[in-house]
Amino acid sequence: MAELKPTARTASDAYLSAPPLVMTPEHDKWVAICPLDRLARQPILCFRLEKVDLLLLRDGDRIFACERACPHEQADLSLGRIKDGRLFCPRHFASFDLDDGEVSAGWPSRRLRRYPAKTGNGRIWIDAAAVHRATD
């Protein structure tokens, strides 16, 4: 599988994008997003898969993938921060547990959508079938 190539939405916002995927039972569902060391340099990385804006997140040695827009007010979570296993929204400062997506107490929001991510062969891989299912 080909690795996603960086593109730019604006001069200050580089993200990764891939051509649309065709998912069939014969195809491997995992897609290489970027080299592992890319996420070591920056803990939040934007990318697009299946026309869906997503984030790759690093919290210590753990890697996560989730939706980019906050489920509460659609704020851009790539502008937030990660601390102690939680992703903090830059708009209202609620936070989401990276293990289960649960929002912090007191906020009327659904859970943050997370997608399976893994590392292998020096790359970060995302389960494209899970992203595809979530957007159907």
N, CA, C and O atoms as CSV, one atom per row, in Angstrom:
chain,resi,resn,atom,element,x,y,z
A,1,MET,N,N,0.822,-1.177,0.000
A,1,MET,CA,C,0.000,0.000,0.000
A,1,MET,C,C,0.867,1.243,0.000
A,1,MET,O,O,1.943,1.265,0.599
A,2,ALA,N,N,0.396,2.265,-0.669
A,2,ALA,CA,C,1.147,3.519,-0.739
A,2,ALA,C,C,0.914,4.330,0.524
A,2,ALA,O,O,-0.167,4.292,1.113
A,3,GLU,N,N,1.922,5.049,0.924
A,3,GLU,CA,C,1.820,5.937,2.071
A,3,GLU,C,C,1.127,7.217,1.636
A,3,GLU,O,O,1.261,7.644,0.489
A,4,LEU,N,N,0.379,7.837,2.565
A,4,LEU,CA,C,-0.284,9.091,2.262
A,4,LEU,C,C,0.753,10.192,2.088
A,4,LEU,O,O,1.781,10.188,2.765
A,5,LYS,N,N,0.499,11.110,1.208
A,5,LYS,CA,C,1.419,12.216,0.917
A,5,LYS,C,C,0.901,13.502,1.543
A,5,LYS,O,O,-0.303,13.755,1.511
A,6,PRO,N,N,1.789,14.328,2.116
A,6,PRO,CA,C,1.356,15.602,2.693
A,6,PRO,C,C,0.780,16.528,1.620
A,6,PRO,O,O,1.267,16.577,0.491
A,7,THR,N,N,-0.250,17.244,1.996
A,7,THR,CA,C,-0.828,18.289,1.147
A,7,THR,C,C,-1.068,19.492,2.041
A,7,THR,O,O,-0.868,19.400,3.252
A,8,ALA,N,N,-1.482,20.597,1.491
A,8,ALA,CA,C,-1.741,21.774,2.316
A,8,ALA,C,C,-3.125,22.315,2.025
A,8,ALA,O,O,-3.490,22.521,0.868
A,9,ARG,N,N,-3.886,22.543,3.066
A,9,ARG,CA,C,-5.192,23.169,2.962
A,9,ARG,C,C,-5.009,24.679,2.974
A,9,ARG,O,O,-5.652,25.395,2.207
A,10,THR,N,N,-4.141,25.155,3.836
A,10,THR,CA,C,-3.723,26.557,3.853
A,10,THR,C,C,-2.219,26.555,4.056
A,10,THR,O,O,-1.619,25.506,4.288
A,11,ALA,N,N,-1.619,27.711,3.970
A,11,ALA,CA,C,-0.165,27.789,4.113
A,11,ALA,C,C,0.299,27.300,5.474
A,11,ALA,O,O,1.412,26.788,5.591
A,12,SER,N,N,-0.531,27.444,6.512
A,12,SER,CA,C,-0.100,27.056,7.851
A,12,SER,C,C,-0.657,25.716,8.303
A,12,SER,O,O,-0.355,25.280,9.414
A,13,ASP,N,N,-1.457,25.049,7.485
A,13,ASP,CA,C,-2.117,23.826,7.921
A,13,ASP,C,C,-1.813,22.683,6.964
A,13,ASP,O,O,-2.586,22.427,6.042
A,14,ALA,N,N,-0.720,22.007,7.168
A,14,ALA,CA,C,-0.391,20.842,6.354
A,14,ALA,C,C,-1.099,19.628,6.930
A,14,ALA,O,O,-1.154,19.466,8.149
A,15,TYR,N,N,-1.635,18.783,6.080
A,15,TYR,CA,C,-2.236,17.543,6.530
A,15,TYR,C,C,-1.978,16.481,5.486
A,15,TYR,O,O,-1.456,16.767,4.409
A,16,LEU,N,N,-2.346,15.260,5.808
A,16,LEU,CA,C,-2.112,14.137,4.914
A,16,LEU,C,C,-3.413,13.754,4.241
A,16,LEU,O,O,-4.477,13.806,4.858
A,17,SER,N,N,-3.330,13.370,2.976
A,17,SER,CA,C,-4.526,13.012,2.234
A,17,SER,C,C,-4.237,11.811,1.348
A,17,SER,O,O,-3.106,11.604,0.908
A,18,ALA,N,N,-5.262,11.032,1.095
A,18,ALA,CA,C,-5.112,9.839,0.262
A,18,ALA,C,C,-6.244,9.791,-0.749
A,18,ALA,O,O,-7.304,10.375,-0.524
A,19,PRO,N,N,-6.028,9.093,-1.869
A,19,PRO,CA,C,-7.131,8.917,-2.811
A,19,PRO,C,C,-8.203,8.042,-2.181
A,19,PRO,O,O,-7.911,7.299,-1.244
A,20,PRO,N,N,-9.436,8.111,-2.669
A,20,PRO,CA,C,-10.505,7.285,-2.109
A,20,PRO,C,C,-10.136,5.798,-2.177
A,20,PRO,O,O,-9.485,5.347,-3.119
A,21,LEU,N,N,-10.562,5.060,-1.168
A,21,LEU,CA,C,-10.286,3.627,-1.113
A,21,LEU,C,C,-11.517,2.854,-1.546
A,21,LEU,O,O,-12.643,3.283,-1.292
A,22,VAL,N,N,-11.319,1.744,-2.183
A,22,VAL,CA,C,-12.395,0.823,-2.492
A,22,VAL,C,C,-12.206,-0.366,-1.567
A,22,VAL,O,O,-11.200,-1.069,-1.658
A,23,MET,N,N,-13.157,-0.595,-0.685
A,23,MET,CA,C,-13.032,-1.663,0.292
A,23,MET,C,C,-13.801,-2.882,-0.198
A,23,MET,O,O,-15.004,-2.806,-0.444
A,24,THR,N,N,-13.126,-3.971,-0.336
A,24,THR,CA,C,-13.750,-5.245,-0.664
A,24,THR,C,C,-13.187,-6.285,0.291
A,24,THR,O,O,-12.149,-6.046,0.906
A,25,PRO,N,N,-13.835,-7.425,0.432
A,25,PRO,CA,C,-13.330,-8.440,1.352
A,25,PRO,C,C,-11.906,-8.891,1.030
A,25,PRO,O,O,-11.191,-9.340,1.926
A,26,GLU,N,N,-11.485,-8.781,-0.219
A,26,GLU,CA,C,-10.151,-9.228,-0.600
A,26,GLU,C,C,-9.051,-8.237,-0.231
A,26,GLU,O,O,-7.881,-8.612,-0.159
A,27,HIS,N,N,-9.415,-6.973,0.005
A,27,HIS,CA,C,-8.415,-5.942,0.280
A,27,HIS,C,C,-8.049,-5.908,1.755
A,27,HIS,O,O,-8.895,-6.116,2.625
A,28,ASP,N,N,-6.798,-5.646,2.018
A,28,ASP,CA,C,-6.330,-5.418,3.375
A,28,ASP,C,C,-6.957,-4.115,3.843
A,28,ASP,O,O,-6.953,-3.132,3.102
A,29,LYS,N,N,-7.498,-4.085,5.059
A,29,LYS,CA,C,-8.187,-2.898,5.544
A,29,LYS,C,C,-7.264,-1.864,6.167
A,29,LYS,O,O,-7.709,-0.748,6.438
A,30,TRP,N,N,-6.009,-2.182,6.405
A,30,TRP,CA,C,-5.086,-1.256,7.053
A,30,TRP,C,C,-4.351,-0.405,6.027
A,30,TRP,O,O,-3.861,-0.921,5.023
A,31,VAL,N,N,-4.274,0.917,6.283
A,31,VAL,CA,C,-3.636,1.868,5.387
A,31,VAL,C,C,-2.490,2.558,6.134
A,31,VAL,O,O,-2.664,3.025,7.260
A,32,ALA,N,N,-1.315,2.618,5.494
A,32,ALA,CA,C,-0.180,3.331,6.081
A,32,ALA,C,C,-0.435,4.826,5.973
A,32,ALA,O,O,-0.696,5.345,4.888
A,33,ILE,N,N,-0.359,5.512,7.106
A,33,ILE,CA,C,-0.640,6.944,7.133
A,33,ILE,C,C,0.638,7.762,7.025
A,33,ILE,O,O,0.715,8.696,6.227
A,34,CYS,N,N,1.639,7.414,7.823
A,34,CYS,CA,C,2.889,8.170,7.816
A,34,CYS,C,C,3.972,7.383,8.539
A,34,CYS,O,O,3.678,6.406,9.228
A,35,PRO,N,N,5.232,7.808,8.384
A,35,PRO,CA,C,6.307,7.174,9.158
A,35,PRO,C,C,6.093,7.426,10.654
A,35,PRO,O,O,5.612,8.490,11.043
A,36,LEU,N,N,6.443,6.473,11.467
A,36,LEU,CA,C,6.280,6.579,12.911
A,36,LEU,C,C,7.003,7.796,13.477
A,36,LEU,O,O,6.499,8.440,14.397
A,37,ASP,N,N,8.167,8.117,12.942
A,37,ASP,CA,C,8.925,9.248,13.490
A,37,ASP,C,C,8.255,10.595,13.229
A,37,ASP,O,O,8.571,11.573,13.908
A,38,ARG,N,N,7.354,10.669,12.278
A,38,ARG,CA,C,6.634,11.929,12.023
A,38,ARG,C,C,5.785,12.311,13.230
A,38,ARG,O,O,5.713,13.486,13.589
A,39,LEU,N,N,5.149,11.337,13.851
A,39,LEU,CA,C,4.324,11.622,15.017
A,39,LEU,C,C,5.186,11.873,16.260
A,39,LEU,O,O,4.721,12.483,17.223
A,40,ALA,N,N,6.415,11.415,16.242
A,40,ALA,CA,C,7.330,11.680,17.365
A,40,ALA,C,C,7.678,13.164,17.436
A,40,ALA,O,O,7.950,13.685,18.517
A,41,ARG,N,N,7.671,13.836,16.310
A,41,ARG,CA,C,8.023,15.262,16.259
A,41,ARG,C,C,6.854,16.173,16.619
A,41,ARG,O,O,7.053,17.316,17.030
A,42,GLN,N,N,5.646,15.665,16.462
A,42,GLN,CA,C,4.468,16.484,16.756
A,42,GLN,C,C,3.375,15.543,17.256
A,42,GLN,O,O,3.053,14.579,16.562
A,43,PRO,N,N,2.787,15.784,18.438
A,43,PRO,CA,C,1.853,14.827,19.041
A,43,PRO,C,C,0.462,14.776,18.413
A,43,PRO,O,O,-0.289,13.833,18.663
A,44,ILE,N,N,0.106,15.772,17.602
A,44,ILE,CA,C,-1.191,15.780,16.923
A,44,ILE,C,C,-0.941,16.031,15.444
A,44,ILE,O,O,-0.320,17.024,15.065
A,45,LEU,N,N,-1.434,15.116,14.612
A,45,LEU,CA,C,-1.218,15.210,13.174
A,45,LEU,C,C,-2.554,15.019,12.456
A,45,LEU,O,O,-3.270,14.053,12.722
A,46,CYS,N,N,-2.888,15.935,11.552
A,46,CYS,CA,C,-4.132,15.861,10.777
A,46,CYS,C,C,-3.925,15.004,9.540
A,46,CYS,O,O,-2.858,15.022,8.927
A,47,PHE,N,N,-4.967,14.249,9.178
A,47,PHE,CA,C,-4.948,13.523,7.918
A,47,PHE,C,C,-6.376,13.294,7.450
A,47,PHE,O,O,-7.325,13.424,8.223
A,48,ARG,N,N,-6.514,12.951,6.179
A,48,ARG,CA,C,-7.821,12.698,5.578
A,48,ARG,C,C,-7.824,11.306,4.984
A,48,ARG,O,O,-6.899,10.923,4.267
A,49,LEU,N,N,-8.862,10.553,5.285
A,49,LEU,CA,C,-9.027,9.198,4.775
A,49,LEU,C,C,-10.495,8.998,4.452
A,49,LEU,O,O,-11.364,9.291,5.273
A,50,GLU,N,N,-10.772,8.495,3.247
A,50,GLU,CA,C,-12.171,8.293,2.841
A,50,GLU,C,C,-12.978,9.589,2.968
A,50,GLU,O,O,-14.137,9.553,3.380
A,51,LYS,N,N,-12.382,10.721,2.622
A,51,LYS,CA,C,-13.024,12.039,2.690
A,51,LYS,C,C,-13.418,12.431,4.109
A,51,LYS,O,O,-14.303,13.264,4.307
A,52,VAL,N,N,-12.758,11.826,5.097
A,52,VAL,CA,C,-13.033,12.111,6.500
A,52,VAL,C,C,-11.781,12.725,7.115
A,52,VAL,O,O,-10.688,12.173,6.993
A,53,ASP,N,N,-11.944,13.877,7.782
A,53,ASP,CA,C,-10.824,14.520,8.472
A,53,ASP,C,C,-10.616,13.851,9.823
A,53,ASP,O,O,-11.532,13.770,10.642
A,54,LEU,N,N,-9.402,13.378,10.038
A,54,LEU,CA,C,-9.066,12.624,11.235
A,54,LEU,C,C,-7.794,13.164,11.871
A,54,LEU,O,O,-7.098,13.997,11.292
A,55,LEU,N,N,-7.504,12.677,13.065
A,55,LEU,CA,C,-6.280,13.012,13.767
A,55,LEU,C,C,-5.523,11.753,14.145
A,55,LEU,O,O,-6.120,10.736,14.502
A,56,LEU,N,N,-4.225,11.831,14.064
A,56,LEU,CA,C,-3.343,10.861,14.702
A,56,LEU,C,C,-2.830,11.545,15.949
A,56,LEU,O,O,-2.452,12.716,15.906
A,57,LEU,N,N,-2.814,10.826,17.063
A,57,LEU,CA,C,-2.413,11.393,18.336
A,57,LEU,C,C,-1.366,10.507,18.993
A,57,LEU,O,O,-1.424,9.280,18.911
A,58,ARG,N,N,-0.414,11.152,19.645
A,58,ARG,CA,C,0.576,10.415,20.425
A,58,ARG,C,C,0.504,10.905,21.860
A,58,ARG,O,O,0.608,12.100,22.136
A,59,ASP,N,N,0.322,9.943,22.776
A,59,ASP,CA,C,0.357,10.238,24.203
A,59,ASP,C,C,1.402,9.308,24.808
A,59,ASP,O,O,1.115,8.144,25.089
A,60,GLY,N,N,2.600,9.815,25.004
A,60,GLY,CA,C,3.708,8.963,25.444
A,60,GLY,C,C,4.062,7.981,24.344
A,60,GLY,O,O,4.388,8.386,23.228
A,61,ASP,N,N,4.000,6.708,24.646
A,61,ASP,CA,C,4.290,5.668,23.660
A,61,ASP,C,C,3.038,5.148,22.963
A,61,ASP,O,O,3.121,4.261,22.114
A,62,ARG,N,N,1.884,5.695,23.317
A,62,ARG,CA,C,0.626,5.204,22.742
A,62,ARG,C,C,0.200,6.065,21.556
A,62,ARG,O,O,0.376,7.283,21.554
A,63,ILE,N,N,-0.370,5.395,20.537
A,63,ILE,CA,C,-0.837,6.045,19.309
A,63,ILE,C,C,-2.353,5.850,19.211
A,63,ILE,O,O,-2.867,4.765,19.482
A,64,PHE,N,N,-3.059,6.913,18.821
A,64,PHE,CA,C,-4.508,6.875,18.669
A,64,PHE,C,C,-4.898,7.548,17.358
A,64,PHE,O,O,-4.152,8.364,16.818
A,65,ALA,N,N,-6.076,7.192,16.856
A,65,ALA,CA,C,-6.684,7.880,15.716
A,65,ALA,C,C,-8.116,8.211,16.111
A,65,ALA,O,O,-8.806,7.398,16.725
A,66,CYS,N,N,-8.558,9.431,15.747
A,66,CYS,CA,C,-9.918,9.839,16.094
A,66,CYS,C,C,-10.421,10.869,15.091
A,66,CYS,O,O,-9.678,11.329,14.224
A,67,GLU,N,N,-11.691,11.219,15.225
A,67,GLU,CA,C,-12.271,12.264,14.387
A,67,GLU,C,C,-11.619,13.601,14.727
A,67,GLU,O,O,-11.155,13.809,15.848
A,68,ARG,N,N,-11.589,14.498,13.753
A,68,ARG,CA,C,-10.927,15.791,13.955
A,68,ARG,C,C,-11.841,16.827,14.599
A,68,ARG,O,O,-11.362,17.674,15.354
A,69,ALA,N,N,-13.125,16.783,14.325
A,69,ALA,CA,C,-14.066,17.771,14.849
A,69,ALA,C,C,-14.611,17.329,16.201
A,69,ALA,O,O,-14.993,16.173,16.381
A,70,CYS,N,N,-14.643,18.255,17.140
A,70,CYS,CA,C,-15.208,17.970,18.452
A,70,CYS,C,C,-16.684,17.605,18.289
A,70,CYS,O,O,-17.408,18.319,17.595
A,71,PRO,N,N,-17.151,16.517,18.907
A,71,PRO,CA,C,-18.564,16.151,18.769
A,71,PRO,C,C,-19.514,17.106,19.504
A,71,PRO,O,O,-20.726,17.040,19.300
A,72,HIS,N,N,-18.988,17.977,20.345
A,72,HIS,CA,C,-19.836,18.922,21.080
A,72,HIS,C,C,-20.157,20.154,20.250
A,72,HIS,O,O,-21.330,20.469,20.051
A,73,GLU,N,N,-19.131,20.865,19.755
A,73,GLU,CA,C,-19.363,22.101,18.993
A,73,GLU,C,C,-18.587,22.138,17.681
A,73,GLU,O,O,-18.463,23.206,17.082
A,74,GLN,N,N,-18.070,21.030,17.224
A,74,GLN,CA,C,-17.348,20.907,15.960
A,74,GLN,C,C,-16.048,21.709,15.916
A,74,GLN,O,O,-15.559,22.016,14.828
A,75,ALA,N,N,-15.479,22.054,17.068
A,75,ALA,CA,C,-14.187,22.752,17.098
A,75,ALA,C,C,-13.108,21.846,16.520
A,75,ALA,O,O,-13.237,20.622,16.550
A,76,ASP,N,N,-12.061,22.436,16.003
A,76,ASP,CA,C,-10.954,21.690,15.422
A,76,ASP,C,C,-10.057,21.156,16.544
A,76,ASP,O,O,-9.291,21.909,17.146
A,77,LEU,N,N,-10.158,19.864,16.815
A,77,LEU,CA,C,-9.402,19.260,17.906
A,77,LEU,C,C,-7.903,19.223,17.642
A,77,LEU,O,O,-7.125,18.972,18.563
A,78,SER,N,N,-7.480,19.467,16.400
A,78,SER,CA,C,-6.039,19.514,16.138
A,78,SER,C,C,-5.392,20.722,16.820
A,78,SER,O,O,-4.171,20.776,16.965
A,79,LEU,N,N,-6.219,21.694,17.240
A,79,LEU,CA,C,-5.727,22.878,17.943
A,79,LEU,C,C,-5.742,22.678,19.459
A,79,LEU,O,O,-5.364,23.571,20.218
A,80,GLY,N,N,-6.183,21.498,19.887
A,80,GLY,CA,C,-6.233,21.192,21.310
A,80,GLY,C,C,-4.889,20.689,21.818
A,80,GLY,O,O,-3.854,20.888,21.181
A,81,ARG,N,N,-4.920,20.042,22.962
A,81,ARG,CA,C,-3.703,19.487,23.536
A,81,ARG,C,C,-3.998,18.127,24.145
A,81,ARG,O,O,-5.150,17.787,24.413
A,82,ILE,N,N,-2.947,17.360,24.357
A,82,ILE,CA,C,-3.052,16.031,24.944
A,82,ILE,C,C,-2.319,16.043,26.274
A,82,ILE,O,O,-1.185,16.511,26.371
A,83,LYS,N,N,-2.984,15.522,27.297
A,83,LYS,CA,C,-2.346,15.410,28.604
A,83,LYS,C,C,-2.990,14.268,29.378
A,83,LYS,O,O,-4.213,14.170,29.469
A,84,ASP,N,N,-2.138,13.404,29.936
A,84,ASP,CA,C,-2.588,12.315,30.807
A,84,ASP,C,C,-3.694,11.462,30.181
A,84,ASP,O,O,-4.679,11.130,30.841
A,85,GLY,N,N,-3.524,11.113,28.913
A,85,GLY,CA,C,-4.488,10.230,28.257
A,85,GLY,C,C,-5.776,10.890,27.824
A,85,GLY,O,O,-6.755,10.205,27.526
A,86,ARG,N,N,-5.792,12.224,27.786
A,86,ARG,CA,C,-6.998,12.945,27.396
A,86,ARG,C,C,-6.665,13.969,26.311
A,86,ARG,O,O,-5.588,14.566,26.307
A,87,LEU,N,N,-7.619,14.158,25.387
A,87,LEU,CA,C,-7.531,15.180,24.352
A,87,LEU,C,C,-8.443,16.321,24.761
A,87,LEU,O,O,-9.643,16.123,24.948
A,88,PHE,N,N,-7.875,17.527,24.903
A,88,PHE,CA,C,-8.627,18.692,25.363
A,88,PHE,C,C,-9.071,19.536,24.178
A,88,PHE,O,O,-8.273,19.864,23.300
A,89,CYS,N,N,-10.353,19.881,24.166
A,89,CYS,CA,C,-10.916,20.728,23.116
A,89,CYS,C,C,-10.425,22.157,23.312
A,89,CYS,O,O,-10.430,22.663,24.435
A,90,PRO,N,N,-9.995,22.821,22.222
A,90,PRO,CA,C,-9.514,24.196,22.350
A,90,PRO,C,C,-10.631,25.218,22.558
A,90,PRO,O,O,-10.356,26.343,22.976
A,91,ARG,N,N,-11.873,24.858,22.278
A,91,ARG,CA,C,-12.968,25.830,22.376
A,91,ARG,C,C,-13.592,25.862,23.766
A,91,ARG,O,O,-13.757,26.936,24.344
A,92,HIS,N,N,-13.938,24.705,24.305
A,92,HIS,CA,C,-14.674,24.713,25.573
A,92,HIS,C,C,-13.944,23.973,26.685
A,92,HIS,O,O,-14.461,23.869,27.797
A,93,PHE,N,N,-12.746,23.457,26.401
A,93,PHE,CA,C,-11.867,22.838,27.384
A,93,PHE,C,C,-12.400,21.547,27.998
A,93,PHE,O,O,-11.847,21.057,28.983
A,94,ALA,N,N,-13.454,20.999,27.434
A,94,ALA,CA,C,-13.840,19.644,27.824
A,94,ALA,C,C,-12.743,18.728,27.301
A,94,ALA,O,O,-11.974,19.115,26.421
A,95,SER,N,N,-12.669,17.534,27.834
A,95,SER,CA,C,-11.650,16.608,27.359
A,95,SER,C,C,-12.264,15.249,27.072
A,95,SER,O,O,-13.323,14.898,27.593
A,96,PHE,N,N,-11.578,14.503,26.238
A,96,PHE,CA,C,-12.040,13.184,25.826
A,96,PHE,C,C,-10.987,12.150,26.203
A,96,PHE,O,O,-9.796,12.338,25.953
A,97,ASP,N,N,-11.439,11.066,26.804
A,97,ASP,CA,C,-10.550,9.973,27.171
A,97,ASP,C,C,-10.092,9.288,25.878
A,97,ASP,O,O,-10.922,8.894,25.059
A,98,LEU,N,N,-8.797,9.148,25.697
A,98,LEU,CA,C,-8.292,8.550,24.455
A,98,LEU,C,C,-8.526,7.045,24.389
A,98,LEU,O,O,-8.488,6.466,23.304
A,99,ASP,N,N,-8.768,6.402,25.529
A,99,ASP,CA,C,-9.024,4.961,25.516
A,99,ASP,C,C,-10.444,4.615,25.094
A,99,ASP,O,O,-10.652,3.656,24.351
A,100,ASP,N,N,-11.431,5.393,25.563
A,100,ASP,CA,C,-12.817,5.039,25.247
A,100,ASP,C,C,-13.617,6.168,24.604
A,100,ASP,O,O,-14.771,5.956,24.233
A,101,GLY,N,N,-13.039,7.365,24.461
A,101,GLY,CA,C,-13.726,8.489,23.827
A,101,GLY,C,C,-14.686,9.238,24.720
A,101,GLY,O,O,-15.301,10.207,24.276
A,102,GLU,N,N,-14.838,8.818,25.976
A,102,GLU,CA,C,-15.791,9.442,26.897
A,102,GLU,C,C,-15.410,10.897,27.160
A,102,GLU,O,O,-14.241,11.220,27.372
A,103,VAL,N,N,-16.434,11.778,27.143
A,103,VAL,CA,C,-16.224,13.195,27.407
A,103,VAL,C,C,-16.162,13.425,28.909
A,103,VAL,O,O,-16.738,12.658,29.679
A,104,SER,N,N,-15.464,14.482,29.331
A,104,SER,CA,C,-15.371,14.807,30.753
A,104,SER,C,C,-16.762,15.146,31.296
A,104,SER,O,O,-17.655,15.547,30.550
A,105,ALA,N,N,-16.921,14.979,32.595
A,105,ALA,CA,C,-18.211,15.164,33.261
A,105,ALA,C,C,-18.769,16.563,33.020
A,105,ALA,O,O,-18.033,17.549,32.995
A,106,GLY,N,N,-20.094,16.622,32.842
A,106,GLY,CA,C,-20.787,17.897,32.729
A,106,GLY,C,C,-20.979,18.426,31.322
A,106,GLY,O,O,-21.561,19.497,31.145
A,107,TRP,N,N,-20.504,17.701,30.314
A,107,TRP,CA,C,-20.632,18.181,28.937
A,107,TRP,C,C,-21.639,17.326,28.176
A,107,TRP,O,O,-21.537,16.100,28.182
A,108,PRO,N,N,-22.625,17.970,27.509
A,108,PRO,CA,C,-23.635,17.228,26.745
A,108,PRO,C,C,-23.092,16.836,25.369
A,108,PRO,O,O,-23.349,17.518,24.377
A,109,SER,N,N,-22.364,15.767,25.320
A,109,SER,CA,C,-21.736,15.367,24.065
A,109,SER,C,C,-21.664,13.855,23.973
A,109,SER,O,O,-21.570,13.156,24.981
A,110,ARG,N,N,-21.710,13.373,22.760
A,110,ARG,CA,C,-21.464,11.945,22.543
A,110,ARG,C,C,-19.964,11.696,22.700
A,110,ARG,O,O,-19.173,12.632,22.822
A,111,ARG,N,N,-19.597,10.437,22.694
A,111,ARG,CA,C,-18.184,10.074,22.766
A,111,ARG,C,C,-17.451,10.495,21.496
A,111,ARG,O,O,-18.044,10.621,20.425
A,112,LEU,N,N,-16.162,10.705,21.646
A,112,LEU,CA,C,-15.299,10.981,20.511
A,112,LEU,C,C,-15.136,9.693,19.701
A,112,LEU,O,O,-14.840,8.642,20.270
A,113,ARG,N,N,-15.326,9.763,18.389
A,113,ARG,CA,C,-15.123,8.579,17.549
A,113,ARG,C,C,-13.634,8.289,17.428
A,113,ARG,O,O,-12.850,9.158,17.045
A,114,ARG,N,N,-13.256,7.073,17.753
A,114,ARG,CA,C,-11.866,6.635,17.656
A,114,ARG,C,C,-11.796,5.491,16.664
A,114,ARG,O,O,-12.777,4.778,16.452
A,115,TYR,N,N,-10.641,5.321,16.061
A,115,TYR,CA,C,-10.443,4.289,15.048
A,115,TYR,C,C,-9.195,3.484,15.380
A,115,TYR,O,O,-8.228,4.027,15.916
A,116,PRO,N,N,-9.211,2.193,15.064
A,116,PRO,CA,C,-8.036,1.363,15.347
A,116,PRO,C,C,-6.783,1.879,14.636
A,116,PRO,O,O,-6.809,2.190,13.445
A,117,ALA,N,N,-5.703,1.960,15.384
A,117,ALA,CA,C,-4.405,2.373,14.854
A,117,ALA,C,C,-3.355,1.403,15.375
A,117,ALA,O,O,-3.481,0.872,16.478
A,118,LYS,N,N,-2.325,1.178,14.580
A,118,LYS,CA,C,-1.227,0.314,15.011
A,118,LYS,C,C,0.061,0.786,14.345
A,118,LYS,O,O,0.038,1.568,13.394
A,119,THR,N,N,1.165,0.303,14.856
A,119,THR,CA,C,2.451,0.603,14.253
A,119,THR,C,C,3.051,-0.686,13.709
A,119,THR,O,O,2.797,-1.772,14.229
A,120,GLY,N,N,3.839,-0.551,12.670
A,120,GLY,CA,C,4.509,-1.698,12.066
A,120,GLY,C,C,5.365,-1.250,10.903
A,120,GLY,O,O,4.989,-0.353,10.149
A,121,ASN,N,N,6.524,-1.883,10.762
A,121,ASN,CA,C,7.446,-1.548,9.672
A,121,ASN,C,C,7.795,-0.064,9.650
A,121,ASN,O,O,7.976,0.518,8.580
A,122,GLY,N,N,7.889,0.553,10.839
A,122,GLY,CA,C,8.272,1.956,10.918
A,122,GLY,C,C,7.192,2.936,10.495
A,122,GLY,O,O,7.478,4.109,10.257
A,123,ARG,N,N,5.938,2.461,10.398
A,123,ARG,CA,C,4.834,3.313,9.961
A,123,ARG,C,C,3.668,3.231,10.937
A,123,ARG,O,O,3.587,2.320,11.761
A,124,ILE,N,N,2.770,4.203,10.825
A,124,ILE,CA,C,1.514,4.181,11.572
A,124,ILE,C,C,0.418,3.782,10.593
A,124,ILE,O,O,0.322,4.335,9.497
A,125,TRP,N,N,-0.401,2.824,10.992
A,125,TRP,CA,C,-1.448,2.251,10.153
A,125,TRP,C,C,-2.807,2.516,10.786
A,125,TRP,O,O,-2.945,2.491,12.009
A,126,ILE,N,N,-3.808,2.771,9.951
A,126,ILE,CA,C,-5.178,3.002,10.386
A,126,ILE,C,C,-6.082,1.969,9.721
A,126,ILE,O,O,-5.874,1.600,8.565
A,127,ASP,N,N,-7.078,1.512,10.458
A,127,ASP,CA,C,-8.063,0.578,9.932
A,127,ASP,C,C,-9.063,1.360,9.064
A,127,ASP,O,O,-10.011,1.951,9.581
A,128,ALA,N,N,-8.845,1.355,7.769
A,128,ALA,CA,C,-9.688,2.121,6.843
A,128,ALA,C,C,-11.115,1.587,6.806
A,128,ALA,O,O,-12.049,2.352,6.564
A,129,ALA,N,N,-11.302,0.304,7.038
A,129,ALA,CA,C,-12.652,-0.260,7.041
A,129,ALA,C,C,-13.469,0.320,8.193
A,129,ALA,O,O,-14.666,0.559,8.031
A,130,ALA,N,N,-12.855,0.550,9.345
A,130,ALA,CA,C,-13.558,1.147,10.483
A,130,ALA,C,C,-13.984,2.576,10.165
A,130,ALA,O,O,-15.085,2.990,10.529
A,131,VAL,N,N,-13.127,3.329,9.494
A,131,VAL,CA,C,-13.478,4.692,9.086
A,131,VAL,C,C,-14.628,4.644,8.089
A,131,VAL,O,O,-15.579,5.420,8.184
A,132,HIS,N,N,-14.534,3.736,7.145
A,132,HIS,CA,C,-15.587,3.589,6.130
A,132,HIS,C,C,-16.935,3.250,6.780
A,132,HIS,O,O,-17.961,3.824,6.417
A,133,ARG,N,N,-16.929,2.320,7.736
A,133,ARG,CA,C,-18.170,1.927,8.414
A,133,ARG,C,C,-18.778,3.095,9.200
A,133,ARG,O,O,-19.999,3.244,9.239
A,134,ALA,N,N,-17.943,3.913,9.817
A,134,ALA,CA,C,-18.427,5.023,10.635
A,134,ALA,C,C,-19.061,6.128,9.789
A,134,ALA,O,O,-19.857,6.916,10.300
A,135,THR,N,N,-18.721,6.192,8.518
A,135,THR,CA,C,-19.273,7.257,7.666
A,135,THR,C,C,-20.434,6.792,6.808
A,135,THR,O,O,-20.994,7.583,6.049
A,136,ASP,N,N,-20.805,5.530,6.914
A,136,ASP,CA,C,-21.961,5.028,6.137
A,136,ASP,C,C,-23.268,5.475,6.726
A,136,ASP,O,O,-24.329,5.142,6.197
